[in-house]
């Protein structure tokens, strides 16, 4: 059986695609402005790249009819958003996040 999305869903995915392309275009500028010695900057940039990858996978799954697995990625994006907000609260939080992201400890 062939899979097809409704016109409304296709329009929403098209809007998401445009936003995703815009963010990917801006990532280079963000990377140039990144202070590599600042743990907060590093943790947030790594999380931003992670969210972009999750969102790419989400779009791919939805377009191919795998809505339920795609929903798991939305949760991952949400959890990463919470992690980013927590990292912004203090430098100490960002340093903990940076250590966790570099694999020195597991949270």
Number of C-alpha atoms within 10 A of each C-alpha: 3 4 7 11 13 8 9 9 13 14 12 11 16 13 11 15 15 11 12 16 12 11 14 14 11 11 16 11 10 14 13 9 10 15 12 12 8 13 20 24 22 20 24 22 18 13 19 18 13 15 20 17 13 20 20 15 15 20 19 14 17 18 17 11 14 13 14 10 13 20 14 13 20 15 12 16 21 13 13 18 16 12 17 21 14 14 22 16 11 11 15 13 18 24 18 16 25 22 15 14 16 10 10 9 11 9 9
